[in-house]
Amino acid sequence: MPPGASLSGSGAPLVLPQRLCPAVLDLSGLRDGPAARGPRALRAPVELYLARVAEQDAQTLRHAREVLDAEERARARAFRHGRDRDAYVVAHAALRNVLSVVTGVRADALALTREPCAGCGGPHGRPVLSASGVHFSLSHSGGLVLVALAPAPVGVDVEELATVKVMLSAQSALHRAEADELARLPAYGRPAAFTRAWVRKEAYLKGLGTGLVRNPALDYLGTGPEPADPAPGWAVRDVLVPSGYAAAVGLRTC
């Protein structure tokens, strides 16, 4: 399906509900091997999946590593801390698991490549599954994994609530209006508000394909309970995640 097309093929814009709740992903099925399931059509307008790293036992982690490709395994081995390595393995196995369901290709046989970098043109841009018509995005933080699949460019981000130190170091990432909103809040409300703004920006920029190569302060997404849409043809929505986290998804709607 071409980027930006509707699932129905009618050309109508995709419409995101105001709040999105991810499905909890069970990775225990990886124990049975990376058998292909599907294919099946994507469920419009976006599919979201959540996994907790701490809930995966040793057997599931072992099978999760087995579905990764050589590059992913090398990256996993490079992590110094086991918790970071496990988070990477669970996140990338989760992505392969859901892509396998919609494409009908075995999880360990999916050939993920990378687009050229939006900043320098190098071969390290966002990952893609060529000729599949499926767009995807992946994020993990603090032991929580979030995966998004869509028929159009999509970005997702999940983060633990920011500390005061993080907020101070990242103030320059806020749009001027967002900084003003944050300054008007009591101190206890700022970590959640800042993190809401941050995940909205990350989701949008990942959807664009630029990541933080594009200055996040250029775009107003807001710090309040509801995000602002950053540009015509794009929608950003908050994702319901456990307490202590914030998450958002950005989708090109037309």
FILUMZA-561677 format. One line per 3 residues: for each residue x, y, z of C-alpha. Coordinates in pm, 1 decimal. Example, Ala and Ser with C-alpha at 12.3 -4.5 7.8 and 13.67 -1.06 7.14 Angstrom:
2
1230.0:-450.0:780.0 ~ 1367.0:-106.0:714.0
This chain:
254
0.0:0.0:0.0 ~ 152.5:336.2:-91.6 ~ 242.4:574.7:191.8
-51.1:786.7:300.1 ~ -316.0:567.2:136.0 ~ -621.4:468.6:333.1
-684.8:107.1:423.1 ~ -1010.1:111.6:232.4 ~ -839.1:234.3:-82.0
-1087.8:520.9:-102.8 ~ -821.0:786.8:-58.2 ~ -998.7:921.8:250.9
-765.1:1054.6:522.0 ~ -683.9:827.2:812.5 ~ -850.4:940.6:1135.1
-693.8:882.0:1475.7 ~ -909.9:866.7:1790.2 ~ -816.4:1107.2:2067.9
-673.2:837.5:2293.5 ~ -515.0:508.5:2192.6 ~ -471.7:197.7:2405.2
-206.8:-56.9:2300.1 ~ -265.1:-430.7:2300.7 ~ -45.1:-624.1:2542.1
191.9:-843.9:2344.8 ~ 254.2:-1203.4:2454.2 ~ 597.9:-1315.1:2336.8
574.3:-1665.1:2482.8 ~ 466.9:-1788.6:2137.8 ~ 826.5:-1740.2:2022.5
906.9:-2060.8:2213.1 ~ 732.3:-2253.9:1937.6 ~ 971.6:-2110.0:1681.2
940.1:-1815.5:1441.9 ~ 668.0:-1974.0:1229.6 ~ 492.0:-1741.9:989.8
132.0:-1650.1:1067.6 ~ -95.5:-1454.5:846.1 ~ -73.5:-1251.6:638.6
-358.7:-1030.3:743.6 ~ -463.3:-675.4:669.8 ~ -359.3:-394.3:899.0
-631.4:-264.4:1124.7 ~ -678.1:105.8:1051.3 ~ -559.1:355.8:1136.7
-273.9:228.8:1358.1 ~ -191.9:-82.9:1557.4 ~ -12.1:-42.7:1890.0
148.9:-315.3:2099.4 ~ 302.4:-300.3:2446.2 ~ 543.0:-543.7:2612.6
717.6:-541.7:2950.0 ~ 1076.4:-660.0:2954.0 ~ 1056.7:-783.0:3315.4
770.9:-1020.6:3231.3 ~ 980.3:-1223.1:2984.5 ~ 1138.4:-1533.7:3136.2
1477.0:-1678.1:3040.7 ~ 1328.7:-1919.2:2787.0 ~ 1134.2:-1643.8:2611.4
1443.9:-1421.6:2602.8 ~ 1646.3:-1703.2:2448.5 ~ 1390.3:-1756.5:2174.4
1360.0:-1380.1:2126.0 ~ 1733.2:-1359.7:2052.3 ~ 1698.2:-1635.4:1793.7
1462.9:-1433.1:1571.1 ~ 1703.4:-1138.0:1547.4 ~ 1928.7:-1095.7:1245.9
2308.3:-1082.8:1265.1 ~ 2324.4:-703.7:1296.7 ~ 2065.9:-698.4:1575.6
2245.2:-974.4:1764.9 ~ 2573.0:-785.2:1738.6 ~ 2408.8:-471.5:1873.3
2255.2:-668.9:2158.3 ~ 2594.8:-813.6:2254.2 ~ 2745.4:-464.6:2262.0
2536.3:-356.3:2561.7 ~ 2734.6:-358.0:2885.0 ~ 2438.0:-405.8:3116.6
2209.3:-705.7:3101.8 ~ 1893.0:-499.9:3152.1 ~ 1975.9:-285.0:2849.1
2057.1:-591.8:2641.4 ~ 1730.5:-760.6:2742.0 ~ 1531.1:-446.1:2660.1
1685.5:-429.1:2313.5 ~ 1620.9:-799.3:2247.1 ~ 1259.3:-786.3:2365.3
1188.8:-468.4:2167.6 ~ 1326.7:-597.6:1838.7 ~ 1178.3:-944.5:1879.8
841.2:-783.2:1954.7 ~ 865.3:-579.5:1635.2 ~ 953.7:-885.7:1429.4
672.5:-1082.1:1591.7 ~ 398.3:-835.8:1493.5 ~ 546.1:-775.4:1147.3
541.0:-1151.1:1091.4 ~ 170.1:-1162.9:1173.4 ~ 71.8:-898.5:917.1
314.5:-999.1:640.8 ~ 305.5:-1377.4:669.2 ~ 687.0:-1389.0:668.3
873.5:-1575.6:942.4 ~ 998.7:-1339.2:1212.7 ~ 1359.1:-1449.6:1160.7
1331.2:-1411.9:781.8 ~ 1212.9:-1050.1:772.7 ~ 1469.7:-840.9:584.9
1472.1:-503.4:758.5 ~ 1679.4:-235.5:587.3 ~ 1742.0:132.4:654.8
1647.7:443.8:465.6 ~ 1919.6:703.3:400.3 ~ 1974.1:934.2:697.4
1766.2:1250.1:662.4 ~ 2060.8:1454.9:784.7 ~ 2368.5:1319.0:608.9
2235.9:1066.6:359.0 ~ 2426.5:782.0:523.9 ~ 2286.1:427.4:546.3
2165.2:462.7:904.9 ~ 1818.9:616.5:871.6 ~ 1499.7:466.3:1007.5
1438.9:93.3:954.1 ~ 1195.7:-13.7:682.6 ~ 1046.6:-333.8:545.1
1074.8:-274.8:172.1 ~ 778.7:-344.2:-59.1 ~ 557.8:-456.1:230.5
327.7:-153.0:248.1 ~ 366.8:-168.7:626.6 ~ 514.8:127.0:812.1
636.4:74.0:1166.9 ~ 803.2:237.6:1463.0 ~ 959.3:106.8:1782.4
1044.0:261.2:2118.8 ~ 1146.5:133.9:2461.0 ~ 1224.4:298.4:2793.4
1249.8:180.5:3152.1 ~ 1154.8:-176.1:3068.4 ~ 848.9:-83.1:2860.7
833.4:-154.1:2485.6 ~ 591.7:8.8:2240.3 ~ 547.8:-92.7:1874.6
334.0:81.1:1611.5 ~ 224.0:-51.6:1271.2 ~ 34.9:158.3:1016.5
-41.8:186.1:644.3 ~ 130.3:527.2:636.3 ~ 444.0:681.7:791.3
423.1:647.9:1168.8 ~ 634.9:724.8:1472.9 ~ 598.4:615.7:1833.0
778.4:709.5:2152.5 ~ 754.6:600.1:2515.0 ~ 955.4:747.6:2800.4
974.0:728.3:3176.5 ~ 869.6:1057.7:3336.0 ~ 1156.0:1304.5:3315.0
1365.0:1398.5:3615.1 ~ 1440.2:1761.5:3700.0 ~ 1793.8:1710.2:3566.1
1661.7:1585.7:3231.8 ~ 1413.7:1872.9:3205.2 ~ 1683.5:2131.4:3267.0
1918.4:1973.6:3012.8 ~ 1648.7:1954.2:2743.3 ~ 1476.0:2291.7:2779.6
1605.9:2398.1:2439.4 ~ 1397.3:2121.1:2277.6 ~ 1073.7:2297.3:2370.9
885.2:2536.1:2147.4 ~ 866.1:2881.9:2306.5 ~ 494.6:2837.0:2378.1
560.5:2498.4:2539.6 ~ 829.8:2648.8:2761.7 ~ 583.6:2918.5:2869.2
320.3:2654.2:2948.4 ~ 569.1:2459.3:3156.8 ~ 680.1:2769.2:3348.1
321.2:2839.5:3453.9 ~ 278.4:2496.0:3610.0 ~ 356.5:2412.0:3973.4
680.2:2221.2:4016.3 ~ 505.5:1889.9:4083.5 ~ 324.0:1904.2:3748.8
623.5:1976.0:3530.3 ~ 778.6:1628.5:3488.9 ~ 459.4:1480.9:3340.8
394.0:1786.6:3122.4 ~ 750.3:1797.3:2990.7 ~ 749.8:1425.3:2914.3
416.3:1454.6:2731.4 ~ 563.8:1723.6:2508.6 ~ 882.2:1525.0:2453.3
717.9:1197.7:2346.4 ~ 482.5:1387.4:2114.3 ~ 779.0:1554.6:1946.9
975.1:1229.4:1918.3 ~ 675.7:1046.2:1772.6 ~ 619.7:1317.1:1511.6
986.8:1346.0:1415.4 ~ 1022.9:968.4:1390.4 ~ 716.5:963.8:1166.6
873.4:1232.7:947.9 ~ 1185.9:1022.1:926.5 ~ 1414.8:1298.1:1050.6
1439.0:1209.1:1416.4 ~ 1622.3:1473.0:1615.9 ~ 1811.1:1589.4:1307.0
1518.9:1833.5:1285.9 ~ 1519.6:2081.9:1573.5 ~ 1232.6:1970.3:1802.0
1179.4:2329.1:1918.0 ~ 1043.6:2419.6:1573.8 ~ 718.3:2230.4:1627.3
446.2:2303.2:1881.6 ~ 288.3:1984.9:2019.1 ~ 183.9:2120.7:2359.1
236.2:2014.5:2720.3 ~ -130.9:1987.1:2818.7 ~ -369.0:1691.0:2834.0
-431.1:1691.0:2457.1 ~ -158.3:1722.4:2192.5 ~ -167.7:1970.2:1907.1
-133.8:1841.1:1551.5 ~ 201.7:1973.1:1426.9 ~ 131.2:2017.6:1055.4
-138.3:1959.0:792.4 ~ -161.2:1590.3:708.4 ~ -23.2:1477.6:1043.8
-194.5:1369.6:1365.1 ~ -30.8:1314.4:1703.0 ~ -211.6:1136.5:1985.1
-122.5:1028.0:2336.0 ~ -106.8:655.5:2407.0 ~ -236.5:508.4:2732.3
56.5:348.3:2915.0 ~ 123.1:251.6:3279.5 ~ 174.0:515.8:3547.2
523.1:662.6:3548.7 ~ 546.8:675.8:3168.6 ~ 422.0:889.3:2881.6
380.0:781.2:2520.6 ~ 256.9:918.8:2190.2 ~ 210.2:819.1:1828.2
241.6:1038.3:1519.0 ~ 76.3:937.3:1190.5 ~ 68.4:1084.1:843.0
-302.7:1096.1:771.2 ~ -309.7:1201.2:405.7
